[in-house]
Amino acid sequence: MNLMQTLGLDVPIIQAPMAGAQAGALAAAVSAVGGLGSVGCATLSTEGIRKELEIIRGHTDRAFNVNFFCHEPPLQDDAREAAWRERLGPYYREFGIDASSIPAGPGRAPFSAEAADLLAEAPPKVVSFHFGLPSAGLLARVKSWGSLVISSATTVDEARWLEAHGADAIVAQGVEAGGHRGMFLTDDLSTQIGTLALVPQIVRAVRVPVIAAGGIADAAGVRAVLALGASAAQIGTAYLRCPESTISDIHRDALASDAARHTVLTNLFTGRPARGIVNRFIREVGPMNDAAPRFPLATSAITPIRAKAEAAGSGDFSPLWSGQNATGCQAVPAAELTRELAGL
Ligand SMILES: Cc1cc2nc3c(=O)[nH]c(=O)nc-3n(C[C@H](O)[C@H](O)[C@H](O)COP(=O)(O)O)c2cc1C
């Protein structure tokens, strides 16, 4: 299958879905200039998703991608939650927060029958997933509409698994990538390798189109991954300072600063490893901590600390998601950045 032809793309650029950091406006801008815009839906309600899809459809009739997480939601573990709050106790005291008032909650929801019902009303060209694939029943529904199914692989084994279970294309997510590792067959971080090493190995291992992701920040990077056999480049971090993204000014400023040269994989903010800029919380408690509640339950304990710190202008307790190469981040409209990445 020729991915660009199937999706009617003019340029081999996929704007990465980035839940909580962007939505319809960014996706619409990228799709309208012939790339593939994406919406990260993991932090949106069904009504929120509907609104974002309307924004895209009001702007362009070209292909776009709707992205979901598909993790198995963990059971609430009260003892683990209490021990974690105890660990964060000094910060609650520092910011004057009553820890007993913080609701424990999921933070991010996996793809559901309700979301599928919404998509069925007007199926998008592409539905993509992070952390594997949804249940066979939900996947069959998505496929029955003719939507192309894409998911992320962080190892050759994951790529083979995705192909065997019905993925129509695979994102090879190198360890440089910003945000959550899509890993789902292993939680061993030593299996996570760089884009330059991962892409050609996955290209050799599967027959479906491979999309390269992780650390791609300019037209030369895009050409490099195409030379390695990728059909397109999926780019996240570079889009984060575009006016269409929804990140805070604190996050925007961090991406533009020297601090962005030092990122790390941390599980402190959600419970799963994700790449972000090193800050005080990561230095003092992480970057990885076995005591953190399971994904996505770790989100709730840090939220009020983050809010207080941000209100005081500090990103010390915020997830400042970024890949290892933030040099492509420019405060320019996404259409302009997409053309630049495509070398136009
Ligand atoms: C802020 C942020 C949020 C992300 N959220 C998602 C998401 O919701 N779904 C997903 O499939 N990938 C997500 N990713 C990972 C991207 O799909 C992609 O693998 C990554 O951005 C590529 O590396 P780069 O950031 O170096 O360009 C996210 C990445 C970032 C930076």
PDBQT file of the ligand as one rigid body, heavy atoms in Angstrom, charges set to zero:
ROOT
HETATM    1  C1  LIG A 401       3.331  16.556  24.016  1.00  0.00    +0.000 C 
HETATM    2  C2  LIG A 401       3.263  15.204  23.371  1.00  0.00    +0.000 A 
HETATM    3  C3  LIG A 401       2.116  14.436  23.515  1.00  0.00    +0.000 A 
HETATM    4  C4  LIG A 401       1.999  13.196  22.864  1.00  0.00    +0.000 A 
HETATM    5  N1  LIG A 401       0.810  12.517  22.952  1.00  0.00    +0.000 NA
HETATM    6  C5  LIG A 401       0.610  11.439  22.165  1.00  0.00    +0.000 A 
HETATM    7  C6  LIG A 401      -0.698  10.873  22.041  1.00  0.00    +0.000 A 
HETATM    8  O1  LIG A 401      -1.668  11.331  22.628  1.00  0.00    +0.000 OA
HETATM    9  N2  LIG A 401      -0.829   9.782  21.221  1.00  0.00    +0.000 N 
HETATM   10  C7  LIG A 401       0.224   9.256  20.511  1.00  0.00    +0.000 A 
HETATM   11  O2  LIG A 401       0.023   8.285  19.770  1.00  0.00    +0.000 OA
HETATM   12  N3  LIG A 401       1.472   9.791  20.599  1.00  0.00    +0.000 NA
HETATM   13  C8  LIG A 401       1.679  10.872  21.393  1.00  0.00    +0.000 A 
HETATM   14  N4  LIG A 401       2.931  11.452  21.437  1.00  0.00    +0.000 N 
HETATM   15  C9  LIG A 401       4.052  10.814  20.725  1.00  0.00    +0.000 C 
HETATM   16  C10 LIG A 401       4.054  11.176  19.249  1.00  0.00    +0.000 C 
HETATM   17  O3  LIG A 401       3.087  10.416  18.564  1.00  0.00    +0.000 OA
HETATM   18  C11 LIG A 401       5.413  10.906  18.547  1.00  0.00    +0.000 C 
HETATM   19  O4  LIG A 401       5.807   9.582  18.763  1.00  0.00    +0.000 OA
HETATM   20  C12 LIG A 401       6.517  11.851  18.988  1.00  0.00    +0.000 C 
HETATM   21  O5  LIG A 401       6.047  13.162  19.143  1.00  0.00    +0.000 OA
HETATM   22  C13 LIG A 401       7.634  11.860  17.939  1.00  0.00    +0.000 C 
HETATM   23  O6  LIG A 401       8.806  12.393  18.441  1.00  0.00    +0.000 OA
HETATM   24  P1  LIG A 401       9.169  13.974  18.463  1.00  0.00    +0.000 P 
HETATM   25  O7  LIG A 401       8.340  14.532  19.586  1.00  0.00    +0.000 OA
HETATM   26  O8  LIG A 401      10.625  13.979  18.744  1.00  0.00    +0.000 OA
HETATM   27  O9  LIG A 401       8.783  14.553  17.133  1.00  0.00    +0.000 OA
HETATM   28  C14 LIG A 401       3.081  12.688  22.094  1.00  0.00    +0.000 A 
HETATM   29  C15 LIG A 401       4.238  13.456  21.964  1.00  0.00    +0.000 A 
HETATM   30  C16 LIG A 401       4.348  14.696  22.579  1.00  0.00    +0.000 A 
HETATM   31  C17 LIG A 401       5.590  15.509  22.378  1.00  0.00    +0.000 C 
ENDROOT
TORSDOF 0
